[in-house]
């Protein structure tokens, strides 16, 4: 029986622990490595990855800040691993290039370099196919982007702002093979891979989530702003949102061999490192990792878990294996 699964189940007031199998799926699909990538290892015991992205704080703002982030510090960190050497490779740039980096391991492509927070357009997008979601589809696997405040009334590919939804925090829509050339609200492929965050609870309950799930809270809940109603403390706003939304994800990953990674885009106003919190069965509880990571580490880790080729842009990055018990990563 996995000790962390029991701890997680207890925190979620679940009735018991689910024993998760550790056998690897040797028949998991693999993709032939295209030019510029190298072949990956065999598939992982991990079956589902959730990446949840918050905004604009360094590790020193979050770790130990029990006043503003009691849920993170008192509930999550005791059962999680955390990084203390997650570096920002784009310290002079705004949010959008960081999100693109989480999808491709770089913000610079042969046809465009992302440096602004502008919406996707013919001049602010790339034709590159060297990015994670395209690899996932090529391997026959699945991905979804859950965006809070996605406009479900008008529908469409979310290339424009709506309420507190910001396109700059949704990396997939800047790639033309996802959102169209040029990126278009009517692109069917993009629409099929985007859901409003309000759909996540039912998808978790009915096992409809993907192998790779990217979650972005809105501008009120991602620790980005202090102008939203309810609190003058953006960290507390985000922490309260996590307390309301993360337990259901933890219950799912405990029962379905998953993992949740909570990461920030950039440490605005700080020269320190970026927080990263790793949760799930077989994650070493209360583990502090000093290994150097970057947003490219997330890409490389998903590639290893899903047995994908390794993008050339992330070959030098460290994967997140240090957070897991031996034999459970990738």
C-alpha positions, 0 to 999 in steps of 0.5 A: 500500500502506498503511504502517500496515497493514504495520507492524501486520502485522509486529507480528502476525507476519503474512506480508504486508500486505493492501492495503485499498480506499479507495472509499466505499460510496455505496449503504450504507443510511441511516436517515431522521432521526427527531425530534431528530437530524440527517442524517449524511454518506455511508458510510465506508471503515471497515467495522467498529468495535471499542470496547474499554473499560477502567476507572478510570485517567487518561491520565497513568496509562497513557501513558509507564507502561512498567513497568505497561503495556509492551504499550500503550506499546511495541507499541500507541502506536507504531502508534496515535493517542492523545488527550491532551484527552479530557475526563470530562463526568461527573467526580462520577459512577460507571462506569454513567453513563459507559457509558450516555453511550458509547451515547447521548451523555448519561446524562439522559433524560426518564424517568430520569437514570443516577447509580448502578451499580445493575443494570437494572430498571424504575426504573433503565432508560430508554424512550428510543430515542435511542441508538446501537444502535437507530440501527444496527438502523434503518439495517439494520446490525449490532451486538454486545456481547462481555462477558467472564464472561457466563454461557453456562451459564444464558444469557439477557440479562445484566441481573445480575452473574455472576462478574466480569461487571458489568452496569454495564459493559454500556450496552445493557441499560439501554435498554428497547428492547434489554432489555425493559420492564422489562429481562428475562433472557428478552428475545430481542432482548437475547440475540441481541446479546450474546455471551461474550467467549470467542466473539470469537476464532472470530467474528473468524476466521470473519468473524462480527463486526458492523459495531459491536462493544462489548467489555468485559473482566471486573473482573479484566482491565479495570484496575478491581481489584487483588484478582484473582489474578496481579498486585497491579497492576491496570494490568499485569493489563489490559495483559497481557490486551490483549497476549493479546486485541488482536492478533487484533482488529488482524489482523481490522481490518487485513484488513477495513477496521476500526478499534479504539478503546481507551478508559477510562470515568473517570480515578478519583483524577485530575483529568486526561484520559481515555486513548483509543487509536485503531488500524487501517489509515490511522490516523496512527501515533504521532499525538498529538491535542490536540483535545477529545474526550469519550465522545460523540465515540465515538457521533458517530464511529460515526454518521458511519462507519455513515452514521447520523443524528446524535443531538442529544446529540452534535452539539457533540462532535468526531468522531475524524477527526483520527486518520486519514489524509485521505480515510479518515474517515468 
